[in-house]
Amino acid sequence: MERLLLAAVGTILITTTVTPPALANKTAANSNATQNQVQKNITPFNLVSLAYRGEFKPQGVSGYNSLLTAIRFGEVSGKDLVKHGIDTGRLSAQTINDSSYINAVDYQLQELSRN
């Protein structure tokens, strides 16, 4: 079980940290306004990955095994992470009204807790 969890975490970290060269060049060429917009449109998968890595610890969401425990006990939800994403400037304020985005974050949380 631990090996499966470590493999899943490794996969998450690799997929969220590798940036295709074309995207890197495009982002570098854009203005600050466009870069802010890109940051505010992160995927549900990346939002959950940030939470897992402890990026929302200052907002009260611990990472790693503590996050997995919180998910299993229903102490953290997709809506919680969306609120924290908005509070930290990673998501636009309108995202809180996007039920499909919140549902996708909930799905990613459940998938993470299963592995």
N, C-alpha and C positions, 0 to 999 in steps of 0.2 A: 504494500500500500504506500509506504514511504517512497519507494522507487518510482511508483507511478506519479505521485504528487510532485516529486522532484523533476521528473521528466516533463510534466505539464507546466510547471513553473518555468523551467528552462526554455520551453517552447514559447511561452508568453513573453518572456524577457527578450528572447532573440527576435521575435516578430515585431516587438514594439520599439526596439532600439536600432534596427537596421533600416536605413533610409536609402531608397534607390537613388543613384547618382543623378538621374534626370530630375527627380523631385527636389533634390538638394540644390541643384543649379537654378531651378525655377524659383524656389523659395528665396535664394540669395539675391536674385535679380528683382524681386518684388519690393515695394515700398513697405514702410512700417505698418501702414493701415491694412494692407493686404495680409501681412504676416499676422497681425492681430486677428483678422477674420479667420485665417487658417487655424490658429490656436483655439478659436471659439467654436470650431466645428470638428472636434475630435470624435472619433467613433465610440460607441458604447464599449467595445472591447478595450480600447485604449484607456477609457475612463476607469474601468474596473482594474486594469493593469496598474494604473497610477495608484489606485487605492491599495492594491495588494502590495505595492512597493513602499507604502507608508507615506505617500505624498499628502494624504489628508489627516495625518496624525494631529497637526495643530487644530484641526476642526473636530477632533474627538474620534476619528476612525483609525484605529490601529491597523497596521499592516500584517502581512504574512499569516502565521497560524492564528493570531488573534482575530484577524479579519475572517478567516474561515470559520472560526468558532462563532463569531457574531452573526455570520450569514446563517449558519445552521440553527441558531437560536432565534432568528428573526429580529435581531437587534440592529441590523442595517439593511436598507432597501435601496432599490434603484433610485427612488425619489430622493432619498438622503444624499446619495452620491451626486445626483444632478444638482441639488442645492449647493453642495460643497464645490462642485465644478463651477457653478455660477459665482459663488462667493470668492473663489480664487482667480476669477477672470479667465477660466479655461473654456467656459461655455457662455453663450449669450443668454440673457435673462428670459427670452421667449422659450427656451428649451424646457422650462418647468411646465409649460402647457402642452408639450408634445408627448402625448401618451404613447405613441409608437416608439419614441426614443427611450422613454422611461421603461417600457416593457422590454425593450432590447437590453437595457442595462440590467434589469431584473434577471433576464435569461442568462446573461453572461455571469452574473453572480452565482446563479444556481449551477451553471456548468463548472465554474471554478470550485464550488464546494463539493461537487461530485467527484472530482479528480483527486 
